[in-house]
Every structure is written in C-alpha cells, then in structure tokens.
Amino acid sequence: MKTDEHGKHAVIFGRERALKYDSQVRLSMEGYDAMHQVAAEVLVAALSGQKAASLLMVGIGTGSEVKPFARHAGADFHFTGVDPSPEMIAIAREKLAAAGLLERTSLHACELRDLPRGPSFDGAQMIGVLHHLPDDEARIELLREIAGRLVPGAHFVIGCRVGNEPLLRAVEEQRLVANGWPPEAAEHRRKAMASMRIPASDAEVFALLAQAGFAAPRFIFGELQFRVWVARYEPSSSGA
C-alpha cells in the first residue's frame, strides 16, 4: 500500500501508477471502500458534539479516505492531508475537487515532520503507512509527531498490516491473479512483502501506540491481514 515517511513513496508512484492506485488496492482488499467508510464514521462519532473540527490525514494518498466524510461530517469539518508523493497529492486534488471537498482540504506534498505547525488537530487518521516503516524507532517517531499535533483526548484512527500468515497472503495473491495480474507481478509483490518488517501482532502495534501517548486502542475493521483501530491521545499515558 502506501510507503513510508522517508521518500520511497515519491519515487515509486509516478502519475500512471498513482492513477491506478485505488483500483489496484481494491483487487487484493475487497473491503477497501468499507474500511474508509467505517473510519470516517468512527471519527465523526467521536466528535459528535462538535459542529466544526480539523482532522489530520497522514499518508492521504489519492484522497479516497476523505471522500466518506462528505456523507457523515458537517460542512465545518476541515482536513489537512500530507503525503510525500506529489503525484498522489495531484490525484487527491482532482478527486476531492470532483467530490466537492477540495475547498475544505489542505493538501501538502511533504513528510509530516516538514508540515508547518499550526493549531492542534481535533483528530487524525493514518491508514496503510505504519507497516512500511523500516523499524520501531521510525514508527514511534512518526506516531509521536502525530500525537504532538493533536489536542489531548483526540481520537486517532490507525490501520496497517499485521502478521504474515501464508494462507491469508495466498488469498490476496489469488485475488490478484484472478483479476488479471500476471504471475511475475504476483511474484514481485511477494518479494516486496517479504522485505518489509510488518508488525507481528496487535500487541506490537499497541505497544508502539502507548509509547506515543495513545491509549485504549479499539478494533473497528479488519480484512485478512489488515487491521484498523481507533485510539485516544492521552499525553499522561505516554511511556516516553
């Protein structure tokens, strides 16, 4: 899925691949749209008492994760999207303009640490990024960067791959081949997945969250080896 905060994304995704990103992800993940729908519903419910809110979207990609908010969030919900790939940001700009969401979305082609500081956000979301980071140090650094931009008590939706179960990986590959992927492309994906240090368990992800000050993660969506939780930013709970 999306790559890390250290520049690989901008290299890998040219415009042609950025245009195909959503359709390709849907081939291996049947619940891709449902996942974004549930994530939006959860964040809006967490802010049910607020007519206006600001949300940080880390690794916004093509902007697909913002589109469900058009249905669930009020007109005074605003979004700040960050992604290191200019090509993905360009596609996000087009898609959000078509959905009538661009005027309340600020898009930035940069790493999160390079985003100028401003008022704290009321909530945040990061889906498909954590498992691409090379090690726990990089993961904690990014999670703390997110936490430091949130108001205390803000909710954070995070989704990533967990585990490397051969049977479930075979299901994903089977879907791709059934949808026209040549065997060599599936093999390339298999090698790429093998080179990643994917979190081994929910507990491993929860420990990282705790070190950044995120407490009480709750499961909200899952498909095969992809899991999504919502946690709450509680600075006093940080293990730092």
MIBA-923605 format. One record per atom (N, C-alpha, C): z, y, x; residue in three letters. Coordinates in steps of 0.2 Angstrom, whole numbers, plus 5000, padded with zeros to 4 digits. Example, Ala and Ser with C-alpha at 12.3 -4.5 7.8 and 13.67 -1.06 7.14 Angstrom:
2
503949725066ALA/503949785062ALA/503949845066ALA/503549895064SER/503649955068SER/503950005064SER/
END
This chain:
240
500049945004MET/500050005000MET/500050065004MET/500450115003LYS/500450175007LYS/500850165014LYS/500650205019THR/500850195025THR/501450245027THR/501650245033ASP/502250275035ASP/502250355036ASP/502750385038GLU/502850455039GLU/502650475046GLU/502250425049HIS/502150445056HIS/501350445058HIS/500950465053GLY/500250475054GLY/499750425053GLY/499950355052LYS/499550305051LYS/499150315045LYS/499450335040HIS/499150345033HIS/498450395034HIS/498550445037ALA/498050495038ALA/497450465042ALA/497550415046VAL/497050385050VAL/496650335046VAL/497050295042ILE/496750235038ILE/496350255032ILE/496650305029PHE/496250325022PHE/495750385023PHE/495150365024GLY/494650415023GLY/494450425015GLY/494050465014ARG/493950485007ARG/493750425003ARG/493250385005GLU/493050325002GLU/493550285000GLU/493950265005ARG/494550215003ARG/495050254999ARG/495150315000ALA/495650354995ALA/495450344988ALA/494750354987LEU/494450354980LEU/494550284977LEU/494550234981LYS/494650164979LYS/495350134979LYS/495850174981TYR/496550154982TYR/496850124976TYR/496850164970ASP/497150144964ASP/496850074962ASP/496250074961SER/495850014959SER/496049954963SER/496049964970GLN/496249904974GLN/496949884974GLN/497449924973VAL/498049904972VAL/498149864965VAL/497849894960ARG/497849854954ARG/497649784954ARG/497249764959LEU/496949694960LEU/497549654962LEU/497949674966SER/498449624968SER/499149634964SER/499249694961MET/499849714957MET/499649724950MET/499749674946GLU/499549684939GLU/499949744935GLU/500549754937GLY/500949794934GLY/501049864937GLY/500449884941TYR/500449944944TYR/500550004940TYR/500250014934ASP/500250064930ASP/500950064926ASP/501150004924ALA/501849994921ALA/502350014925ALA/502350004932MET/502850024936MET/502950104936MET/502350134937HIS/502450214937HIS/502650234930HIS/502450204925GLN/502750224918GLN/503450214918GLN/503750164920VAL/504450144920VAL/504850194924VAL/504550214930ALA/504850254935ALA/504950324932ALA/504450344929ALA/504450414925ALA/504950414920ALA/504950364916GLU/505450364910GLU/506150364913GLU/506250334918VAL/506950324921VAL/507150394923VAL/506750434927LEU/506950494930LEU/507050544924LEU/506550544919VAL/506650594913VAL/507250574910VAL/507450514909ALA/508050494905ALA/508650524909ALA/508650514916ALA/509250544920ALA/509350614919ALA/508750654917LEU/508850724917LEU/508750744910LEU/508950704905SER/508950714898SER/509250784895SER/509750804899GLY/510050864897GLY/509750934900GLY/509150924904GLN/508850974907GLN/508150994904GLN/508051054902LYS/507351074900LYS/506851084906LYS/507151104911ALA/506751114917ALA/507051074923ALA/506651054927ALA/506851014933ALA/506251014938ALA/506551004944SER/506050994950SER/506150924953SER/505550894954LEU/505550824957LEU/505150824963LEU/505450784968LEU/505050774975LEU/504750704974LEU/504150704976MET/503750644976MET/503550624983MET/503850584986VAL/503650564993VAL/503150514994VAL/502650524998GLY/502050474998GLY/501750474991GLY/501550534989ILE/501250544982ILE/500550504982ILE/500250494987GLY/499550464987GLY/499050494983GLY/498750464978THR/498250494973THR/498550524967THR/499250534967GLY/499550564961GLY/499650524955GLY/499450464955SER/499550424949SER/500250414947SER/500750424951GLU/501450414949GLU/501650484945GLU/501350534946VAL/501450594942VAL/501250594935VAL/500650564934LYS/500250564928LYS/500750544922LYS/501150494922PRO/501550474916PRO/502050524914PRO/502250574918PHE/502650624917PHE/502350674911PHE/501750674911ALA/501350714906ALA/501550694899ALA/501750634898ARG/501950604892ARG/502650614890ARG/503150604895HIS/503850604895HIS/504250664896HIS/503950704901ALA/504350764903ALA/504050824900ALA/504550874899GLY/504350944896GLY/503950984901GLY/503651034898ALA/503151074902ALA/503551114908ALA/504151114908ASP/504551144913ASP/504751104919ASP/504551044919PHE/504650994924PHE/504051014930PHE/504351024936HIS/503851034941HIS/503950984947HIS/503350974950PHE/503350924955PHE/503150944962PHE/503450924967THR/503150934974THR/502950864977THR/502350864979GLY/502150794982GLY/501950804989GLY/502150754993VAL/502050755000VAL/501650695002VAL/501150695006ASP/500850635009ASP/500450655015ASP/500550615020PRO/500250635027PRO/499450635027PRO/499150605022SER/498450595022SER/498150655018SER/497750695021PRO/497350745017PRO/496850725012PRO/496550665014GLU/496150635009GLU/496450615003GLU/497050585003MET/497450564997MET/497650624993MET/497850674997ILE/498050734993ILE/497450764990ILE/496850764993ALA/496250794989ALA/496150754983ALA/496250684983ILE/496150644977ILE/496650664972ILE/497250664974ALA/497850684969ALA/497650754966ALA/497450804970ARG/497250864967ARG/496750864961ARG/496250814962GLU/495750814957GLU/496050774951GLU/496450724952LYS/496650684947LYS/497150724942LYS/497650754946LEU/498150794942LEU/497850854939LEU/497250884941ALA/496950934938ALA/496650914931ALA/496350854932ALA/496050824926ALA/496550804920ALA/497150784923ALA/497750774918ALA/498150834916ALA/497950894918GLY/498250954916GLY/498950964919GLY/499050924925LEU/499650934929LEU/499650974935LEU/499050994937LEU/499051024944LEU/499451084944LEU/499451124939GLU/499751194939GLU/500451184940GLU/500751134939ARG/501451124940ARG/501651074945ARG/501151064949THR/501251014955THR/501051054962THR/501451054966SER/501351074973SER/501251024978SER/500651024981LEU/500450964985LEU/500450984992LEU/500650944997HIS/500650955004HIS/500450895008HIS/499950905012ALA/499750855017ALA/500150855023ALA/500650825023CYS/501150835029CYS/501650775028CYS/502050765034GLU/502650725033GLU/503150765030GLU/503650725027LEU/504150765023LEU/504550805028LEU/504750785034ARG/505150825038ARG/504750895040ARG/504150895039ASP/503750965040ASP/503651005034ASP/503950985028LEU/503951025022LEU/504451075023LEU/504251145022PRO/504751195022PRO/505351185017PRO/505951205019ARG/506451195015ARG/506451245010ARG/506751225004GLY/506751274998GLY/507351254994GLY/507451274987PRO/507951254983PRO/507951174983PRO/508551144982SER/508651074981SER/508351044975SER/508050984976PHE/507750954970PHE/508250924965PHE/508050914959ASP/508450884954ASP/508350804954ASP/507850784957GLY/507750704958GLY/507150694963GLY/507050634964ALA/506550614969ALA/506250544968ALA/505650534970GLN/505350464970GLN/504950444976GLN/505050384978MET/504650364984MET/504450284983MET/503850274981ILE/503650204980ILE/503050184985ILE/503150124988GLY/502650104992GLY/502650124999GLY/503250155001VAL/503250185008VAL/503750145013VAL/504350135010LEU/504850105015LEU/504650045019LEU/504250005016HIS/504149935019HIS/503649945025HIS/503250005025HIS/502850025030HIS/503150055037HIS/503750075036LEU/504050105042LEU/504250055047LEU/504250065053PRO/504250015058PRO/504949985059PRO/505550025058ASP/506149995059ASP/506750035055ASP/507350005055ASP/507850035051ASP/507950105053ASP/507950125059GLU/508050195061GLU/507550245058GLU/506950225058ALA/506450265054ALA/506550265047ALA/506750215044ARG/506950215037ARG/507550255035ARG/508050245039ILE/508650295037ILE/508550365038ILE/508150375044GLU/507950445045GLU/507550475039GLU/507050445036LEU/506750465030LEU/507150475024LEU/507550425023LEU/508050425017LEU/508450485018LEU/508750495024ARG/509250555024ARG/508850615023ARG/508150625025GLU/507850685024GLU/507750695017GLU/507650645013ILE/507550645006ILE/508250675003ILE/508750635005ALA/509450655002ALA/509650725004ALA/509450745010GLY/509650815011GLY/509250875007GLY/508750845003ARG/508350894999ARG/508550894992ARG/509050854990LEU/509250844983LEU/509950874982LEU/510050894975VAL/510650914973VAL/511150854972VAL/511750864974PRO/512250804973PRO/512150774966PRO/512150714965GLY/512150674959GLY/511450664956GLY/510950684960ALA/510250674958ALA/510050604959ALA/509550584954HIS/509350514954HIS/508750504959HIS/508650454962PHE/508150434967PHE/507850364965PHE/507150364963VAL/506850304962VAL/506450284968VAL/506650224970ILE/506350194976ILE/506050124975ILE/505450114977GLY/505050054977GLY/504750024983GLY/504849964985CYS/504549934991CYS/504449864990CYS/504149834995ARG/504049764995ARG/504749734998ARG/504949674996VAL/505549644998VAL/505349564999VAL/505549545005GLY/505449475007GLY/504649455008GLY/504549395010ASN/503949375012ASN/503849295010ASN/503849285004GLU/503849215001GLU/503149195001GLU/502949145004PRO/502249115005PRO/501949104998PRO/502349074993LEU/502049064986LEU/501849124983LEU/502249174983LEU/502149244980LEU/501549274983LEU/501549274990ARG/501049304994ARG/500349274992ARG/500349204991ALA/499749174989ALA/499449194982ALA/499949214978VAL/499749234971VAL/499349304972VAL/499649344976GLU/499249414977GLU/498549394980GLU/498549354985GLU/497849344988GLU/497449304983GLU/497649264979GLN/497249234974GLN/496949284969GLN/497349334967ARG/497149384963ARG/496549424966ARG/496649444973LEU/496149474976LEU/495449444977LEU/495449374978VAL/494849334979VAL/494549324972VAL/494949314967ALA/494649314960ALA/494349374958ALA/494549434961ASN/494249494959ASN/493649514964ASN/493449474968GLY/492849484972GLY/492949494979GLY/493549494982TRP/493749504989TRP/493449444993TRP/493049464998PRO/492849405002PRO/493349375006PRO/493349315008PRO/493849285012PRO/494049325018PRO/493649355022GLU/493849385028GLU/494249445026GLU/494149485021ALA/494549535019ALA/495249515017ALA/495349455014ALA/495949425012ALA/496349405019ALA/495949385023GLU/496249365030GLU/496549425034GLU/496149475033HIS/496349545037HIS/496949565034HIS/497049565027ARG/497649585024ARG/498249545026ARG/498049475026ARG/498649435028ARG/498949445035ARG/498449465040LYS/498649485046LYS/499049545046LYS/498849595042ALA/499149665042ALA/499849655039ALA/499949615034MET/500549605031MET/501049565036MET/500749525040ALA/501149485045ALA/501449535050ALA/501149585051SER/501349635057SER/501849685054SER/501949685048MET/502449735045MET/503149705045MET/503649745046ARG/504349715046ARG/504649735039ARG/504449695034ILE/504649705027ILE/505449695026ILE/505749735022PRO/506449715021PRO/506549645018PRO/507049605021ALA/507149535019ALA/507449525012ALA/507849575010SER/508149565004SER/508349625000SER/508549624994ASP/508849684991ASP/509449714995ASP/509849674997ALA/510449695001ALA/510249735007ALA/509749715010GLU/509549755016GLU/509349825014GLU/508949835008VAL/508749895006VAL/509349935004VAL/509849905000PHE/510449934998PHE/510849965004PHE/510849925009ALA/511249955015ALA/510950015018ALA/510250015018LEU/509950075020LEU/510050135016LEU/510050125009LEU/510150175005LEU/510850205005LEU/511350165006ALA/512050185007ALA/512150225013ALA/511850215019GLN/511850255025GLN/511650325024GLN/511150335019ALA/510850395017ALA/511250435012ALA/511750405009GLY/512150435004GLY/511950414997GLY/511550364996PHE/511350344989PHE/511750284987PHE/512050294981ALA/512450244978ALA/512250204972ALA/512550154970ALA/512450114964ALA/511650104962ALA/511250074967PRO/510550054965PRO/510550004959PRO/510150024955ARG/510049984949ARG/509249964948ARG/509149894947PHE/508449874947PHE/508149894940PHE/507549924941ILE/507149944935ILE/506449914934ILE/506149884939PHE/505549854939PHE/505449804944PHE/505049754943GLY/504849704948GLY/504249664947GLY/503849654952GLU/503249604951GLU/503149564958GLU/503249504957LEU/503149464963LEU/503649484969LEU/503349514974GLN/503749534980GLN/503849614980GLN/503749644975PHE/503849724974PHE/504349734969PHE/504849774972ARG/505449794968ARG/505549864968ARG/505849894962VAL/505949964961VAL/506649974958VAL/507050014961TRP/507750034959TRP/507850104958TRP/508350124954VAL/508550194954VAL/509250194957VAL/509350244961ALA/510050254964ALA/510250334963ALA/510850344965ARG/511150414964ARG/511350444970ARG/511150504972TYR/511350534978TYR/512050554977TYR/512550524981GLU/513250544981GLU/513450554989GLU/513350624991PRO/513550634998PRO/514150605001PRO/514650594997SER/515350574999SER/515250495001SER/514750464998SER/514650394999SER/514350375005SER/514050425009SER/513650405015SER/514050375020SER/513750325023GLY/514050285029GLY/513950315035GLY/513650375035ALA/513450405042ALA/514150435045ALA/
END
